[in-house]
Amino acid sequence: MRLTVFGATGGVGGEIVRQALDAGHEVTAVVRDPARLTVTGDRLHVVRADLSGPEALRTAVAGREAVLSGLGARSRKAAGVTMRLTRAVLAAMEAEDVRRLLIVNAAPVGPAPEDDGLLDRALRSAVSAVLKDVYADLREAEAELARSGTEWTSVRPPRLLDRPLTGRYRTVVGGFPPGGRTIGRADVAHAMLAMTEDPATVRQGVGVAY
């Protein structure tokens, strides 16, 4: 497939690029600083772009079969950035008639499992309270997806870890795996690539966790 990856120098984005190249895909990595991109490959194209407006992004998404985004706020101070970046990416995709989009979101944005225990509910509530502004930003970004004409998927992991790829994780379309508290960034990337061609995940939030 011909893929574009936003946030390609981040933890999840970098893993998406690496795994996509290993799988034989053609990848366009959109970055602000190419020096931070450590992945290389014959099928890798690097586009340096400011993500503040859609016009600069149209070339990066033109002719792509799917767009995957690891963009998001790195801290509470950056809350609001996910909504702005998502809106710019959507505008560029719609201008170029590119339909498939997958983004990284977060578990608290989606529904909690009905059979979650007291500890899991307490942890979710505590994290949501501390990162209230960040999650509000993520919810607004997901609402923007829902208003768009794209075939979107919002992937909702819990706490992210730096671990090697295992390929052993659980996914729930429209929900979240019970008791799921962590997942490695490499496995989130693996899940996103697997969902790219999965029609069951289109216009859905998907919980993913160990």
C-alpha positions in Angstrom: 0.0 0.0 0.0 0.9 3.6 -0.4 0.8 5.2 3.1 1.4 8.6 4.6 2.4 8.8 8.3 2.1 11.9 10.4 4.0 12.2 13.6 6.6 9.9 12.1 9.3 11.0 14.6 7.2 10.1 17.6 7.1 6.8 19.5 4.1 5.3 17.7 4.6 7.1 14.4 8.2 5.9 14.1 7.1 2.3 14.7 4.4 2.6 12.1 7.0 3.8 9.5 9.4 1.0 10.5 6.9 -1.8 10.4 5.2 -0.5 7.2 8.5 -0.5 5.4 9.3 -4.0 6.7 6.0 -5.2 5.4 6.8 -3.8 1.9 4.6 -0.7 1.9 5.6 2.6 0.3 5.7 5.2 3.1 5.6 9.0 3.0 6.8 10.3 6.4 5.7 13.9 7.2 8.0 15.6 9.7 9.0 19.0 10.8 12.6 18.0 11.4 14.0 15.3 9.1 17.1 14.9 11.2 14.9 13.4 14.0 13.7 10.6 11.7 15.9 7.6 12.3 14.2 5.1 10.0 15.6 4.6 6.5 14.5 2.6 3.5 14.2 2.5 -0.3 10.5 2.9 -0.2 10.6 5.8 2.3 9.8 9.3 1.1 10.3 12.1 3.6 8.3 15.3 3.4 9.2 18.3 5.6 6.1 20.2 6.4 4.6 22.6 8.9 1.3 21.1 10.1 -0.4 24.4 10.7 -2.4 24.4 7.4 -3.8 21.9 4.9 -2.2 23.4 1.7 1.3 22.3 2.8 0.0 18.8 3.5 -1.8 18.1 0.2 1.3 16.9 -1.6 2.1 14.5 1.3 -1.3 12.8 1.1 -2.0 12.9 -2.7 -2.4 9.5 -4.2 -2.1 7.7 -0.8 -4.3 4.7 0.0 -4.3 5.4 3.7 -3.1 8.0 6.2 -2.0 7.1 9.7 -1.3 9.6 12.4 0.6 9.4 15.7 0.1 13.2 16.3 -0.9 14.4 19.7 -0.1 16.6 22.7 3.1 15.8 24.5 2.1 17.5 27.7 -0.9 19.2 29.4 0.5 22.6 28.2 0.1 21.4 24.6 -3.6 20.5 25.0 -5.5 21.7 21.9 -2.8 20.7 19.4 -4.4 17.4 18.5 -7.6 19.1 17.3 -5.8 21.6 15.2 -3.5 19.1 13.6 -6.4 16.6 12.9 -8.4 19.4 11.3 -5.5 20.3 9.0 -4.9 16.6 8.0 -8.6 16.1 7.3 -8.7 19.2 5.1 -5.7 18.1 3.1 -7.2 14.6 2.7 -10.6 15.8 1.6 -8.9 18.2 -0.9 -7.1 15.2 -2.4 -10.0 12.8 -2.1 -8.1 10.4 0.2 -10.5 8.4 2.3 -8.8 6.2 4.9 -7.5 7.7 8.1 -6.3 6.1 11.4 -5.3 8.1 14.4 -3.9 7.4 17.9 -6.3 8.6 20.6 -6.5 7.3 24.2 -8.5 4.8 26.2 -10.3 7.3 28.5 -11.9 8.9 25.4 -13.9 5.8 24.8 -16.3 3.8 27.0 -15.0 1.8 29.9 -15.8 -2.0 30.0 -18.9 -2.7 32.0 -17.1 -5.4 33.9 -14.1 -3.3 34.9 -13.1 -3.7 38.5 -13.0 -1.0 41.1 -9.3 -0.5 40.7 -9.5 -0.1 36.9 -12.3 2.4 37.3 -10.5 4.3 39.9 -7.3 4.5 37.8 -9.3 5.6 34.7 -11.0 8.3 36.8 -7.8 9.6 38.3 -5.9 9.8 35.0 -8.9 11.5 33.3 -8.9 14.1 36.1 -5.2 14.9 35.9 -5.2 15.0 32.1 -8.6 16.6 31.7 -7.5 19.2 29.1 -5.6 16.7 27.1 -8.5 14.3 26.9 -10.9 17.1 26.1 -8.7 17.9 23.1 -8.7 14.2 22.0 -12.5 14.1 22.3 -12.8 17.2 20.1 -10.4 15.6 17.6 -12.5 12.5 17.5 -15.7 14.5 17.0 -14.1 16.3 14.1 -13.4 12.9 12.6 -17.0 11.9 13.0 -18.2 15.1 11.2 -15.8 14.4 8.3 -16.4 12.3 5.2 -13.4 10.1 5.8 -13.3 6.4 6.6 -11.7 7.0 10.0 -10.6 4.8 12.9 -9.6 6.1 16.3 -7.3 3.7 18.1 -7.5 4.1 21.9 -4.6 2.6 23.9 -4.1 2.8 27.6 -0.6 3.7 29.1 2.0 3.4 26.5 5.3 1.5 27.0 8.5 1.2 25.1 8.6 -2.5 24.5 9.5 -4.7 21.5 6.7 -5.8 19.2 4.8 -8.8 20.5 1.8 -9.0 18.3 -0.1 -10.3 21.3 -2.8 -7.8 22.3 -6.5 -7.4 22.5 -8.8 -5.2 20.4 -12.4 -4.2 21.0 -14.3 -2.3 18.3 -16.5 0.3 20.0 -15.2 -0.6 23.4 -12.1 -1.5 25.4 -10.5 -4.7 26.6 -11.4 -5.4 30.2 -8.5 -4.9 32.6 -6.2 -3.5 29.9 -3.8 -1.1 31.5 -0.8 -1.0 29.2 0.5 -1.6 25.7 3.7 -1.1 23.9 4.0 1.6 21.2 5.2 -1.0 18.7 2.1 -3.1 19.3 -0.1 0.0 18.8 1.6 0.6 15.5 1.1 -3.1 14.6 -2.6 -2.8 15.4 -3.1 0.3 13.3 -1.4 -1.2 10.3 -3.6 -4.3 10.7 -6.8 -2.2 10.9 -5.9 -0.2 7.8 -7.6 -2.8 5.6 -10.2 -3.9 8.1 -13.7 -2.6 7.2 -15.1 -3.5 10.6 -13.0 -0.7 12.1 -14.2 2.1 9.7 -15.8 5.0 11.5 -15.2 3.3 14.8 -13.2 3.8 18.0 -11.1 0.7 18.8 -9.7 -0.1 22.2 -6.4 -1.9 22.2 -4.4 -3.2 25.2 -2.5 -6.2 26.5 
